[in-house]
């Protein structure tokens, strides 16, 4: 995996995990202020959630890196297979 590909994979993992981490521990305020949405969290703790997400993303990225490095995952082979399947579908050889 090149440095550029590693950065892209990390960012994809980060943003995916961020949407999973953001709702953790959210509680609505007991007393709503005027103009405030009822579903808005009282204390969103965004910095804490970004740090948690960065750490989790690093762990997931490391697992992906090891799998790619040892040949368990081969993104190039996956893309070649997808191109072959697409060509077969566009040429009418595939089932729909």
Residue frames as a rotation matrix with the C-alpha (Angstrom) as fourth column:
UNK 1
0.593 0.805 0.000 0.00
0.805 -0.593 0.000 0.00
0.000 0.000 -1.000 0.00
UNK 2
-0.275 -0.679 0.680 1.46
0.624 -0.664 -0.411 3.36
0.732 0.311 0.607 -1.00
UNK 3
-0.868 -0.085 -0.489 1.51
0.451 -0.545 -0.707 6.31
-0.206 -0.834 0.512 1.38
UNK 4
-0.791 0.603 -0.103 -1.24
-0.593 -0.714 0.373 8.03
0.152 0.356 0.922 -0.60
UNK 5
-0.174 0.735 -0.655 -3.43
-0.133 0.641 0.755 4.91
0.976 0.218 -0.013 -0.58
UNK 6
-0.498 -0.084 -0.863 -2.80
0.766 0.424 -0.483 4.51
0.407 -0.902 -0.147 3.16
UNK 7
-0.964 0.150 -0.218 -3.93
-0.027 -0.874 -0.485 8.08
-0.263 -0.462 0.847 3.82
UNK 8
-0.518 0.813 -0.265 -7.06
-0.685 -0.209 0.697 7.61
0.512 0.543 0.666 1.69
UNK 9
-0.175 0.434 -0.884 -7.93
0.309 0.876 0.369 4.34
0.935 -0.209 -0.288 3.45
UNK 10
-0.759 -0.143 -0.635 -7.41
0.651 -0.120 -0.750 5.99
0.031 -0.982 0.184 6.87
UNK 11
-0.896 0.430 -0.110 -9.68
-0.419 -0.901 -0.112 8.91
-0.147 -0.055 0.988 5.96
UNK 12
-0.295 0.820 -0.491 -12.39
-0.468 0.324 0.822 6.58
0.833 0.472 0.288 4.65
UNK 13
-0.269 0.142 -0.952 -12.23
0.671 0.737 -0.080 4.52
0.691 -0.661 -0.294 7.85
UNK 14
-0.930 -0.149 -0.335 -12.19
0.353 -0.617 -0.703 7.69
-0.102 -0.773 0.627 9.99
UNK 15
-0.737 0.675 -0.039 -15.29
-0.663 -0.709 0.241 9.23
0.135 0.204 0.970 8.42
UNK 16
-0.140 0.686 -0.714 -17.17
-0.150 0.698 0.701 5.94
0.979 0.205 0.005 8.48
UNK 17
-0.356 -0.064 -0.932 -16.39
0.804 0.487 -0.340 5.39
0.476 -0.871 -0.122 12.16
UNK 18
-0.998 -0.029 0.064 -17.13
-0.003 -0.891 -0.453 9.02
0.070 -0.453 0.889 13.01
UNK 19
-0.337 0.941 0.007 -20.77
-0.684 -0.251 0.685 8.54
0.646 0.226 0.729 12.12
UNK 20
0.182 0.351 -0.918 -20.85
0.336 0.856 0.394 5.51
0.924 -0.380 0.038 14.41
UNK 21
-0.522 -0.521 -0.676 -19.11
0.800 -0.025 -0.599 7.33
0.295 -0.853 0.430 17.30
UNK 22
-0.781 0.143 0.608 -21.00
-0.109 -0.990 0.093 10.64
0.615 0.007 0.789 17.20
UNK 23
0.205 0.960 0.191 -24.21
-0.371 -0.105 0.923 9.40
0.906 -0.260 0.335 18.89
UNK 24
-0.126 -0.297 -0.947 -22.35
0.644 0.702 -0.306 7.74
0.755 -0.648 0.102 21.81
UNK 25
-0.518 -0.137 -0.844 -23.46
0.852 -0.172 -0.495 9.13
-0.077 -0.976 0.206 25.16
UNK 26
-0.827 0.262 0.497 -25.71
-0.041 -0.910 0.412 11.85
0.560 0.321 0.764 23.80
UNK 27
-0.389 0.754 -0.528 -28.45
0.902 0.198 -0.383 13.00
-0.184 -0.626 -0.758 26.17
UNK 28
-0.044 0.461 0.886 -31.00
0.518 -0.748 0.415 15.68
0.854 0.478 -0.206 25.49
UNK 29
-0.893 -0.303 0.332 -31.12
-0.077 -0.624 -0.777 18.61
0.443 -0.720 0.534 27.91
UNK 30
-0.596 0.686 -0.419 -33.72
0.775 0.354 -0.523 18.57
-0.211 -0.636 -0.742 30.66
UNK 31
0.293 0.653 -0.699 -34.79
0.359 -0.752 -0.552 22.15
-0.886 -0.089 -0.455 29.91
UNK 32
0.003 -0.232 0.973 -34.96
1.000 0.003 -0.002 23.31
-0.003 0.973 0.232 26.29
UNK 33
-0.510 -0.211 -0.834 -33.93
0.234 -0.967 0.102 26.82
-0.828 -0.143 0.543 25.39
UNK 34
0.569 0.754 -0.328 -35.90
-0.067 -0.354 -0.933 28.86
-0.819 0.553 -0.151 22.87
UNK 35
0.590 -0.268 -0.762 -34.86
-0.806 -0.257 -0.533 28.03
-0.053 0.929 -0.368 19.32
UNK 36
-0.532 -0.814 0.235 -33.04
-0.807 0.571 0.152 24.84
-0.258 -0.109 -0.960 20.33
UNK 37
-0.062 0.473 -0.879 -33.95
-0.625 0.668 0.404 21.55
0.778 0.574 0.254 18.68
UNK 38
0.620 0.417 0.664 -35.37
-0.784 0.350 0.512 19.00
-0.019 -0.839 0.544 21.08
UNK 39
0.966 -0.253 -0.057 -32.99
0.243 0.958 -0.151 16.34
0.092 0.132 0.987 19.77
UNK 40
0.379 -0.874 0.305 -29.82
-0.310 -0.431 -0.847 18.44
0.872 0.226 -0.435 20.21
UNK 41
0.253 -0.326 -0.911 -27.44
0.753 0.657 -0.026 16.92
0.607 -0.679 0.412 22.78
UNK 42
0.983 0.108 -0.147 -26.80
0.181 -0.675 0.716 18.83
-0.022 -0.730 -0.683 26.00
UNK 43
0.329 -0.938 -0.105 -23.04
-0.620 -0.298 0.725 18.19
-0.712 -0.174 -0.680 25.87
UNK 44
0.909 0.148 -0.389 -21.92
-0.410 0.477 -0.777 16.86
0.071 0.866 0.495 22.48
UNK 45
0.434 -0.823 0.368 -18.22
-0.234 0.291 0.928 16.29
-0.870 -0.488 -0.066 23.51
UNK 46
0.976 0.010 -0.218 -17.01
-0.218 0.091 -0.972 16.63
0.010 0.996 0.091 19.91
UNK 47
0.184 -0.982 -0.042 -13.27
-0.931 -0.161 -0.328 16.77
0.315 0.099 -0.944 20.73
UNK 48
-0.238 -0.219 0.946 -13.50
-0.693 0.721 -0.008 13.60
-0.680 -0.658 -0.323 22.81
UNK 49
0.625 0.572 0.531 -15.39
-0.031 0.698 -0.715 11.79
-0.780 0.430 0.454 20.07
UNK 50
0.818 -0.411 -0.401 -12.88
-0.508 -0.193 -0.839 12.89
0.268 0.891 -0.367 17.40
UNK 51
-0.176 -0.931 0.320 -10.02
-0.983 0.151 -0.099 11.55
0.044 -0.332 -0.942 19.54
UNK 52
-0.019 0.262 0.965 -11.83
-0.367 0.896 -0.250 8.25
-0.930 -0.359 0.079 20.13
UNK 53
0.906 0.420 0.059 -12.56
-0.073 0.292 -0.954 8.00
-0.418 0.859 0.295 16.42
UNK 54
0.474 -0.812 -0.341 -8.92
-0.822 -0.269 -0.502 8.77
0.316 0.518 -0.795 15.53
UNK 55
-0.375 -0.627 0.683 -7.72
-0.840 0.541 0.035 5.99
-0.392 -0.561 -0.730 17.82
UNK 56
0.246 0.561 0.791 -10.24
-0.088 0.825 -0.558 3.46
-0.965 0.068 0.252 16.56
UNK 57
0.937 0.094 -0.336 -9.45
-0.326 -0.111 -0.939 4.42
-0.125 0.989 -0.073 12.97
UNK 58
0.053 -0.994 -0.098 -5.74
-0.992 -0.041 -0.117 3.87
0.112 0.104 -0.988 13.59
UNK 59
-0.363 -0.133 0.922 -6.44
-0.477 0.877 -0.062 0.36
-0.800 -0.462 -0.382 14.92
UNK 60
0.613 0.662 0.430 -8.73
0.084 0.487 -0.869 -0.52
-0.785 0.569 0.243 11.99
UNK 61
0.772 -0.395 -0.498 -6.23
-0.631 -0.382 -0.675 0.99
0.076 0.835 -0.544 9.52
UNK 62
-0.247 -0.920 0.304 -3.42
-0.936 0.307 0.171 -1.07
-0.250 -0.242 -0.937 11.03
UNK 63
-0.048 0.327 0.944 -5.47
-0.076 0.941 -0.330 -4.25
-0.996 -0.088 -0.021 10.63
UNK 64
0.915 0.403 -0.014 -6.19
-0.016 0.002 -1.000 -3.36
-0.403 0.915 0.008 6.98
UNK 65
0.440 -0.832 -0.337 -2.51
-0.896 -0.385 -0.220 -2.54
0.053 0.399 -0.916 6.40
UNK 66
-0.399 -0.586 0.706 -1.37
-0.649 0.724 0.234 -5.90
-0.648 -0.364 -0.669 7.79
UNK 67
0.301 0.604 0.738 -3.96
0.160 0.731 -0.663 -7.76
-0.940 0.318 0.124 5.69
UNK 68
0.960 0.003 -0.279 -2.83
-0.262 -0.333 -0.906 -5.93
-0.095 0.943 -0.319 2.54
UNK 69
0.173 -0.985 -0.010 0.87
-0.978 -0.173 0.114 -6.33
-0.114 -0.010 -0.993 3.36
UNK 70
-0.541 -0.378 0.751 0.58
-0.428 0.893 0.141 -10.10
-0.724 -0.246 -0.645 3.78
UNK 71
-0.895 0.098 -0.435 -1.63
-0.411 0.200 0.889 -10.49
0.174 0.975 -0.139 0.68
UNK 72
-0.684 0.725 0.081 -4.83
0.533 0.572 -0.624 -11.49
-0.498 -0.384 -0.777 2.44
UNK 73
0.539 0.787 -0.299 -6.54
0.346 -0.531 -0.773 -8.47
-0.767 0.313 -0.559 0.86
UNK 74
-0.651 -0.694 0.308 -5.59
0.582 -0.196 0.789 -7.51
-0.488 0.693 0.531 -2.68
UNK 75
0.086 0.723 -0.686 -7.41
0.015 -0.689 -0.725 -4.38
-0.996 0.052 -0.070 -3.81
UNK 76
-0.474 -0.318 -0.821 -5.88
-0.775 -0.290 0.561 -4.58
-0.417 0.902 -0.109 -7.27
UNK 77
-0.990 0.142 0.008 -7.22
0.133 0.907 0.400 -8.10
0.050 0.397 -0.917 -7.79
UNK 78
-0.309 0.928 -0.210 -10.64
0.600 0.019 -0.800 -7.01
-0.738 -0.373 -0.562 -6.49
UNK 79
0.016 0.298 -0.954 -10.71
-0.448 -0.851 -0.274 -4.14
-0.894 0.432 0.120 -8.99
UNK 80
-0.813 -0.322 -0.485 -9.69
-0.576 0.315 0.755 -6.43
-0.090 0.893 -0.442 -11.87
UNK 81
-0.819 0.561 0.117 -12.53
0.549 0.827 -0.124 -8.81
-0.167 -0.038 -0.985 -10.96
UNK 82
-0.042 0.837 -0.546 -15.02
0.307 -0.509 -0.804 -5.93
-0.951 -0.202 -0.235 -10.83
UNK 83
-0.309 -0.133 -0.942 -13.89
-0.751 -0.573 0.328 -4.73
-0.583 0.809 0.078 -14.29
UNK 84
-0.987 -0.070 -0.143 -14.32
-0.141 0.796 0.588 -8.25
0.072 0.601 -0.796 -15.67
UNK 85
-0.512 0.858 -0.043 -17.82
0.716 0.399 -0.573 -8.52
-0.474 -0.325 -0.818 -14.16
UNK 86
-0.007 0.497 -0.868 -18.79
-0.141 -0.859 -0.492 -5.09
-0.990 0.119 0.076 -15.50
UNK 87
-0.626 -0.285 -0.726 -17.61
-0.735 -0.097 0.671 -5.98
-0.262 0.954 -0.148 -19.00
UNK 88
-0.951 0.304 0.052 -19.53
0.308 0.926 0.219 -9.26
0.018 0.224 -0.974 -18.88
UNK 89
-0.224 0.921 -0.319 -22.71
0.592 -0.132 -0.795 -7.45
-0.774 -0.367 -0.516 -17.80
UNK 90
-0.010 0.197 -0.980 -22.38
-0.462 -0.870 -0.170 -4.77
-0.887 0.451 0.099 -20.48
UNK 91
-0.750 -0.306 -0.586 -21.74
-0.660 0.295 0.691 -7.37
-0.039 0.905 -0.424 -23.17
UNK 92
0.200 0.962 -0.185 -24.88
-0.939 0.242 0.243 -9.28
0.279 0.125 0.952 -22.19
UNK 93
-0.301 -0.404 -0.864 -23.03
-0.216 0.911 -0.350 -12.28
0.929 0.081 -0.361 -20.83
UNK 94
-0.989 -0.131 0.072 -24.10
-0.089 0.130 -0.987 -11.82
0.120 -0.983 -0.140 -17.22
UNK 95
-0.278 0.933 -0.226 -27.42
0.821 0.354 0.449 -12.58
0.499 -0.061 -0.864 -15.59
UNK 96
-0.650 0.090 0.755 -29.55
-0.207 -0.976 -0.063 -9.76
0.731 -0.197 0.653 -14.30
